[in-house]
Amino acid sequence: MRAATMRVLYFCTPWPLRGPRGAPPAPPKTPVKTRFILIQTSHAGNVGAAARAMKVMGFDDLVLVDPRWPDVLTREETLQRASGATDILAHARVVATLDEALDGVSHLCATAMTPRDFGPPTRAPREHLASLAQTAGGSEGEADAEVGVAFLFGPERFGMSNADVYRCHVALQIPTDPAYGSLNLAAAIQVIAYEWRQALGGFALPANPDIGVTLLADARAVSGLLTHWEQALVEIGFLDPAAPKKLMPRLNQLFNRARLTPEEIHILRGIAKAMSDAKRGL
């Protein structure tokens, strides 16, 4: 019997991540041994995409259990979908049984789309992983040497078998739209990897480059712009000087909200001049 789990579609959208000056930011140390286990994966491209999803979150322990292709780690499609995460593939293992993939890990997290009436409790990743990260870490942030966490993902078509799910401590269910919960395998791995990384402390965003202080145009420059626009609008017939209503005060308020720079003042004056020149046939 097979448990209902996250169905897998087959696509990928490039999303390059880079730090300052194009260099990838250094990942934080992972205080808890973390492994991603793919069971009987049938599409080679999904293995490559999974490696990519792991690498961008700083994880590198990938184990494949009885994949469809024995040489899946070196197939061209796998390497292409890995998009540079070939080091993850180079260190990945292929084993015949799930038992062989569980060495060194003590907390097993299944992935499932729907809860079951028997087996481990079903939890949302964020809720469970935040608690797990606190439990796994010591009082000073050091991990218990005996703790290892494994995230298990089943075949694309059927998902994890009930027997494999029953071996786990928890079944993680990614909250999705109730009307459509089908997730691509790599997308599911990316969500789980992100939530676990955040629970472990996350990445620090790279510092923004110093772009200096923006110089705003002064009130005199804005007033000169308004005068120039008023003349141009009268010339093209958009503004009736005999009945101006509140057009110019409204433009004044618009320019104030825009917080114009001197360069932007020059651009808007150029537009006003172009309108006048066009009306005069210049």
C-alpha positions as CSV (number, residue, x, y, z in Angstrom):
1,M,0.0,0.0,0.0
2,R,1.2,3.5,-0.8
3,A,0.6,6.6,1.4
4,A,-0.8,9.7,-0.3
5,T,2.1,12.1,-0.6
6,M,3.2,15.1,-2.6
7,R,2.9,14.3,-6.3
8,V,5.8,15.4,-8.4
9,L,5.8,17.5,-11.6
10,Y,8.8,18.0,-13.7
11,F,10.0,21.6,-14.3
12,C,12.6,24.0,-13.1
13,T,13.0,27.8,-13.0
14,P,16.5,29.2,-12.7
15,W,17.1,31.3,-9.7
16,P,20.7,32.4,-9.2
17,L,21.7,33.4,-5.7
18,R,24.8,35.6,-5.3
19,G,26.3,37.7,-2.6
20,P,28.4,40.8,-2.9
21,R,30.5,41.1,-6.1
22,G,28.9,37.9,-7.5
23,A,30.4,35.6,-4.9
24,P,28.1,33.1,-3.2
25,P,27.7,33.9,0.5
26,A,29.2,31.4,2.9
27,P,26.6,29.1,4.4
28,P,26.3,29.1,8.2
29,K,27.5,26.0,10.0
30,T,24.9,23.3,10.3
31,P,24.9,22.2,13.9
32,V,22.8,19.2,13.3
33,K,23.7,16.4,10.9
34,T,21.1,16.7,8.0
35,R,20.4,14.3,5.2
36,F,18.0,14.3,2.3
37,I,16.9,10.8,1.2
38,L,15.2,10.3,-2.1
39,I,13.4,6.9,-2.4
40,Q,13.1,5.3,-5.9
41,T,13.3,8.5,-7.8
42,S,12.3,7.9,-11.4
43,H,13.4,11.2,-13.2
44,A,17.1,11.9,-13.4
45,G,16.4,15.7,-13.7
46,N,14.7,15.7,-10.4
47,V,17.9,14.4,-8.7
48,G,19.9,17.3,-10.2
49,A,17.2,19.8,-9.2
50,A,17.2,18.3,-5.7
51,A,20.9,18.8,-5.4
52,R,20.5,22.4,-6.4
53,A,17.7,23.0,-3.9
54,M,20.0,21.5,-1.1
55,K,23.1,23.5,-2.1
56,V,21.4,26.9,-2.0
57,M,20.4,26.2,1.6
58,G,23.8,24.9,2.6
59,F,23.1,21.2,2.8
60,D,25.3,18.5,1.1
61,D,24.3,15.0,2.3
62,L,22.1,13.4,-0.3
63,V,21.3,9.6,-0.5
64,L,19.3,7.9,-3.2
65,V,17.5,4.7,-2.4
66,D,17.1,2.3,-5.4
67,P,16.7,5.0,-8.1
68,R,15.4,4.1,-11.5
69,W,18.8,4.8,-13.1
70,P,21.9,3.2,-11.4
71,D,24.1,5.9,-13.0
72,V,21.7,8.7,-12.2
73,L,24.3,10.8,-10.5
74,T,26.4,11.2,-13.7
75,R,23.6,11.3,-16.3
76,E,23.6,14.4,-18.5
77,E,20.1,15.4,-17.5
78,T,21.0,15.2,-13.8
79,L,24.1,17.4,-14.3
80,Q,22.2,20.0,-16.3
81,R,19.4,20.3,-13.7
82,A,21.9,20.6,-10.9
83,S,23.0,23.9,-12.4
84,G,26.4,24.0,-10.7
85,A,25.6,21.9,-7.7
86,T,27.7,19.0,-9.0
87,D,29.7,18.8,-5.8
88,I,26.5,17.6,-4.0
89,L,26.1,14.9,-6.7
90,A,29.8,13.9,-6.4
91,H,29.4,13.2,-2.7
92,A,25.9,11.6,-2.9
93,R,25.4,7.9,-2.3
94,V,23.3,5.4,-4.0
95,V,22.1,2.5,-1.9
96,A,19.7,-0.4,-2.4
97,T,17.6,-0.2,0.8
98,L,16.3,2.5,3.1
99,D,18.1,0.9,6.0
100,E,21.4,1.6,4.3
101,A,20.5,5.3,4.1
102,L,19.8,5.8,7.8
103,D,23.2,5.4,9.3
104,G,24.0,8.3,11.7
105,V,20.5,9.8,11.8
106,S,18.0,9.4,14.6
107,H,15.1,11.6,13.7
108,L,13.2,10.7,10.5
109,C,10.8,13.1,8.8
110,A,8.5,11.7,6.1
111,T,6.9,14.0,3.6
112,A,3.2,13.6,3.0
113,M,0.3,15.5,1.3
114,T,-2.5,14.2,3.5
115,P,-2.6,13.0,7.1
116,R,-3.4,9.4,7.9
117,D,-5.4,7.7,10.6
118,F,-2.4,5.7,11.6
119,G,1.3,6.3,11.8
120,P,3.4,9.3,12.9
121,P,1.7,12.7,13.6
122,T,1.4,15.1,10.7
123,R,2.9,18.5,11.3
124,A,3.6,21.7,9.3
125,P,7.4,22.0,8.6
126,R,7.8,25.4,10.2
127,E,6.1,24.4,13.5
128,H,7.9,21.1,13.8
129,L,11.4,22.1,12.6
130,A,11.5,25.1,15.0
131,S,10.9,22.8,17.9
132,L,13.3,20.2,16.5
133,A,16.1,22.7,16.1
134,Q,15.8,23.7,19.8
135,T,15.7,20.1,21.0
136,A,18.6,19.0,18.8
137,G,20.9,21.9,19.9
138,G,22.6,22.0,23.3
139,S,22.4,24.8,25.8
140,E,25.1,26.7,24.1
141,G,24.0,26.0,20.5
142,E,26.2,22.9,20.2
143,A,24.4,19.9,18.7
144,D,24.1,16.6,20.5
145,A,26.5,14.3,18.7
146,E,23.9,11.5,18.6
147,V,21.3,13.6,16.8
148,G,20.9,13.4,13.1
149,V,17.9,14.5,11.0
150,A,16.8,12.9,7.7
151,F,14.1,14.1,5.4
152,L,12.5,11.4,3.2
153,F,10.9,11.9,-0.1
154,G,9.1,9.1,-2.0
155,P,8.8,8.2,-5.7
156,E,7.3,11.0,-7.9
157,R,4.2,9.0,-8.9
158,F,3.2,7.3,-5.7
159,G,5.0,8.9,-2.9
160,M,6.3,7.1,0.2
161,S,5.0,3.7,1.0
162,N,3.1,3.3,4.2
163,A,5.8,1.0,5.6
164,D,8.4,3.7,5.1
165,V,6.2,6.4,6.6
166,Y,5.5,4.3,9.7
167,R,9.2,4.2,10.4
168,C,9.4,8.0,10.7
169,H,8.9,10.2,13.8
170,V,6.8,12.8,12.0
171,A,5.1,13.3,8.6
172,L,5.7,16.8,7.3
173,Q,2.9,18.3,5.3
174,I,3.6,21.6,3.4
175,P,0.5,23.8,3.7
176,T,-0.8,24.5,0.2
177,D,-4.0,25.6,-1.5
178,P,-6.6,23.0,-0.5
179,A,-7.8,22.9,-4.1
180,Y,-4.3,22.1,-5.5
181,G,-1.5,20.6,-3.5
182,S,0.7,19.0,-6.2
183,L,4.3,20.0,-5.7
184,N,7.3,19.3,-7.8
185,L,9.9,17.1,-6.0
186,A,12.6,19.7,-6.1
187,A,10.1,22.4,-5.0
188,A,9.1,20.3,-2.0
189,I,12.8,19.8,-1.1
190,Q,13.4,23.5,-1.4
191,V,10.6,24.4,1.0
192,I,11.8,21.8,3.5
193,A,15.4,22.8,3.2
194,Y,14.5,26.5,3.6
195,E,12.4,25.9,6.7
196,W,15.1,23.7,8.3
197,R,17.8,26.3,7.5
198,Q,15.7,29.0,9.0
199,A,15.1,26.9,12.1
200,L,18.8,26.5,12.4
201,G,19.4,30.2,12.3
202,G,19.2,31.1,8.6
203,F,21.5,33.1,6.3
204,A,22.5,36.7,6.9
205,L,21.6,38.9,3.9
206,P,24.6,40.4,2.2
207,A,25.2,44.1,3.0
208,N,23.8,46.5,0.6
209,P,26.4,48.4,-1.5
210,D,26.9,52.0,-0.4
211,I,25.1,54.1,-3.0
212,G,25.4,57.4,-1.1
213,V,22.8,59.8,0.0
214,T,20.2,60.8,-2.6
215,L,20.2,64.6,-3.1
216,L,16.7,66.0,-3.5
217,A,15.8,69.0,-5.6
218,D,15.1,72.1,-3.5
219,A,11.8,73.9,-3.4
220,R,13.0,76.6,-5.8
221,A,13.8,74.0,-8.5
222,V,10.4,72.4,-8.1
223,S,8.8,75.9,-8.4
224,G,10.7,76.6,-11.6
225,L,9.6,73.2,-13.0
226,L,6.0,74.0,-12.2
227,T,6.3,77.4,-14.0
228,H,7.9,75.7,-17.0
229,W,5.1,73.0,-17.1
230,E,2.4,75.6,-16.7
231,Q,3.7,77.5,-19.8
232,A,3.9,74.3,-21.8
233,L,0.5,73.1,-20.9
234,V,-1.0,76.5,-21.8
235,E,0.7,76.3,-25.2
236,I,-0.6,72.9,-26.1
237,G,-4.1,73.8,-25.0
238,F,-4.3,71.4,-22.0
239,L,-4.5,74.3,-19.4
240,D,-6.9,77.2,-19.8
241,P,-5.4,80.1,-18.0
242,A,-8.8,81.7,-17.6
243,A,-10.1,78.6,-15.8
244,P,-7.1,76.8,-14.4
245,K,-9.1,75.1,-11.6
246,K,-6.7,73.2,-9.4
247,L,-4.4,71.7,-12.0
248,M,-1.2,73.3,-11.0
249,P,-1.7,72.8,-7.2
250,R,-2.3,69.2,-7.9
251,L,0.8,68.9,-10.0
252,N,2.7,70.6,-7.2
253,Q,1.4,68.0,-4.7
254,L,2.4,65.2,-7.2
255,F,5.9,66.5,-7.5
256,N,6.3,66.9,-3.8
257,R,5.2,63.3,-3.2
258,A,7.7,62.1,-5.9
259,R,10.6,63.7,-4.0
260,L,12.4,64.7,-7.2
261,T,16.1,64.8,-7.7
262,P,17.9,67.5,-9.7
263,E,18.4,65.0,-12.5
264,E,14.6,64.3,-12.6
265,I,13.9,68.0,-12.7
266,H,16.0,68.3,-15.8
267,I,14.2,65.4,-17.4
268,L,10.7,66.9,-16.7
269,R,11.9,70.3,-17.9
270,G,13.1,68.6,-21.1
271,I,9.6,67.0,-21.6
272,A,8.0,70.4,-21.1
273,K,10.3,72.0,-23.7
274,A,9.6,69.2,-26.1
275,M,5.9,69.8,-25.8
276,S,6.3,73.5,-26.5
277,D,8.6,72.8,-29.5
278,A,6.2,70.3,-31.0
279,K,3.4,72.8,-30.7
280,R,5.4,75.5,-32.4
281,G,6.5,73.1,-35.2
282,L,10.2,73.2,-34.2
